Amino acid sequence: MLISAKQNSGASGFAEARSSLSHNLRDINYAARLWQVFKAIITGALNELKELLGDALTLVLETIEQHINCFFIQALQLDPKTLRLEAQ
């Protein structure tokens, strides 16, 4: 993993590649934790509209969750297109 990161980032050494990889993982971890906070806020706000939204509330929350999951898959480069490109 470090060798790949070193080659892809043009890092001058393994320590630099490891540092870069570590920073990227920290940022992704922070984003995932931040999403949990935003999700709680959004869910709380939408729950106040439950009478107005009815059954659509669940659909709205599921749709938001799907879009965020897709975003994280792309950010982590785990989508099939990126995985195929890396395998070549």
C-alpha positions as CSV (number, residue, x, y, z in Angstrom):
1,M,0.0,0.0,0.0
2,L,2.8,2.4,0.9
3,I,4.6,1.6,-2.4
4,S,1.5,2.3,-4.4
5,A,0.9,5.6,-2.5
6,K,4.6,6.5,-3.0
7,Q,4.3,5.9,-6.8
8,N,1.0,7.6,-7.2
9,S,1.7,10.7,-5.1
10,G,5.3,11.2,-6.3
11,A,6.5,11.2,-2.7
12,S,10.2,11.3,-2.3
13,G,10.3,8.6,0.4
14,F,8.2,6.1,2.3
15,A,7.9,8.4,5.3
16,E,6.3,11.1,3.1
17,A,4.0,8.6,1.5
18,R,3.0,7.2,4.8
19,S,2.3,10.7,6.1
20,S,0.2,11.6,3.1
21,L,-1.8,8.3,3.4
22,S,-2.3,8.9,7.1
23,H,-3.6,12.5,6.5
24,N,-6.0,11.2,3.8
25,L,-7.4,8.5,6.1
26,R,-7.8,11.0,8.9
27,D,-9.7,13.4,6.6
28,I,-12.0,10.6,5.5
29,N,-12.6,9.5,9.1
30,Y,-13.4,13.1,10.1
31,A,-15.8,13.4,7.1
32,A,-17.6,10.2,8.1
33,R,-17.9,11.3,11.7
34,L,-19.1,14.8,10.6
35,W,-21.8,13.1,8.4
36,Q,-23.2,11.3,11.5
37,V,-23.6,14.7,13.2
38,F,-25.3,16.2,10.1
39,K,-27.5,13.1,9.8
40,A,-28.7,13.5,13.3
41,I,-29.5,17.2,12.7
42,I,-31.3,16.5,9.4
43,T,-33.2,13.6,10.9
44,G,-34.3,15.8,13.9
45,A,-35.5,18.6,11.6
46,L,-37.4,16.2,9.4
47,N,-39.0,14.4,12.3
48,E,-40.6,17.8,13.3
49,L,-42.3,17.7,9.8
50,K,-43.5,14.1,10.3
51,E,-47.1,15.1,10.3
52,L,-46.7,17.0,7.0
53,L,-44.4,14.5,5.3
54,G,-46.1,11.3,6.5
55,D,-44.6,8.1,4.9
56,A,-42.4,10.3,2.6
57,L,-40.2,11.0,5.6
58,T,-38.6,7.6,5.5
59,L,-38.1,7.9,1.7
60,V,-36.4,11.2,2.1
61,L,-34.1,10.0,4.8
62,E,-33.2,6.8,2.8
63,T,-32.5,8.9,-0.3
64,I,-30.2,11.2,1.5
65,E,-28.4,8.2,3.1
66,Q,-27.9,6.6,-0.4
67,H,-26.5,9.8,-1.9
68,I,-24.0,10.2,1.0
69,N,-23.0,6.5,0.8
70,C,-22.3,7.0,-3.0
71,F,-20.3,10.1,-2.2
72,F,-18.1,8.2,0.3
73,I,-17.6,5.3,-2.1
74,Q,-16.4,7.8,-4.7
75,A,-14.2,9.7,-2.2
76,L,-12.6,6.4,-1.1
77,Q,-12.3,5.4,-4.7
78,L,-14.1,2.2,-4.1
79,D,-16.5,2.6,-7.1
80,P,-16.1,-0.2,-9.8
81,K,-14.8,2.2,-12.4
82,T,-11.9,3.4,-10.3
83,L,-11.1,-0.1,-9.1
84,R,-10.9,-1.3,-12.7
85,L,-8.6,1.6,-13.7
86,E,-6.3,0.8,-10.8
87,A,-6.2,-2.9,-11.7
88,Q,-4.9,-2.1,-15.2
